[in-house]
């Protein structure tokens, strides 16, 4: 079997039968090669290499992040700790929220939410958990997180900052059946031209805290986590469709610690 065909077959089998004998780096490279948009594909390839290469992401195994989640409220900020374990290749994750006694897991079986060891069926709690999972699997692992199942990436033109001092390539993520969420969901990333660094995302996801309304996510403090490079701080702000802030920052997610090689969730 020719190598490109074998790699494509690996990509098709990964989500249904583990890695099915294919290497993790083969899988990531196959996902990159499968991006159909001719402008998005080379940009994504450059972004992955700029943030550590497909080999670095594959060899890193699961990422374990200690996270401080802060809600900004009129009565004062409220913070709590969470522990996220995410596999950037398979999209599997396990999120622990000790303050709520909550454990959220997602794998081939779907989403499971437990509180004090008991399964949770409440729709609002599950929607909030699903929103956390999307943040963990899509933003913590950027840009590799753009290549997950059920996501199609297209180039959406460029944007220019005030006075023309900065230019961004815009990548739009369109979601289909699979783990990507509702088919009406969208995410637009603003990628700094030349530097390949992602400055912000405009997210319209169906889960809490987004519930179908646009949210601007500013990403900064990009630092290495072993070989991969990740953003250590995200600020979520209500926005209009163009990504312009439409209110104060609603919450801040800070990655306090991150390690590679964690046990697979």
C-alpha positions, 0 to 999 in steps of 0.5 A: 500500500502506498505510504500516503494511502496508508497514512490516510487509512490510519486517520480513518481508523484512529477514532474507531479503533484506537491508533490501530497500529498507526503512529500518533505522528502519522495520524496528526500528519494525515489530519493535516494532509486531509485539510482540503482548503488550499490556503488553510492547509499550508498555514495550519502546517506552519502553525503546527511546526511553529508550536512544536511540530507534529512529532512533538505533539505526538510524543508529548502524550496526554497533557495535564494542566492545573487550571484556575478558572475565574468568573468576573462578577459585579459582586467580585471575582470568584475563582476555583481550581480544575485539573484537565488531562487531554490527549491531543491526538485522540481528543479524549479528556478527563476534567476534575473540578474539586470544588463541585466534586465533579469529574467530566470524561469524554472518550469514544463512549461520549460525554460522562459527568459525575458528581460524588461518584454519581452520574449527572443527567441535568441538562444545564450541568451537562451543557456546562461540562460540554463547554469545558470539554471543548475549551480543553480539547480545542484551545489547550491543544491549539493548533493541533486542536483544530484537526479533531474529528468533525471539524473542517478548517477554511481560510476566511480572508485577512483582517487588518488592525488599527492603522494597519500595524498588524495583519491577521490570517483568519481561519474558520472552523466549521463543525459537522457530525462527530465530537465537534459539537452542533453543526451550526457552531463556528469558530474564527481564529485570528492568526498573526501574519508571519508569526503564526501565533494565534492572538484570539478566537471568536467562538460561537458554540452551543454549550454553556457559557457560549449558548450560541452567542459570540464570545471573544477569547484572547489568548496570550502567554504562549510558553513551552510545555515540554516541546509543544507550545501552549497559551497559558491565559485566555480571557473570554468576553461577550462580542459581536459577530466581528469579534469586537468586545460587547461587554466586560471580560466574563471569565479568565482561564489561567494555566498555572501548571502543565506537564506532558506524558500524563496517563491517557484519560 
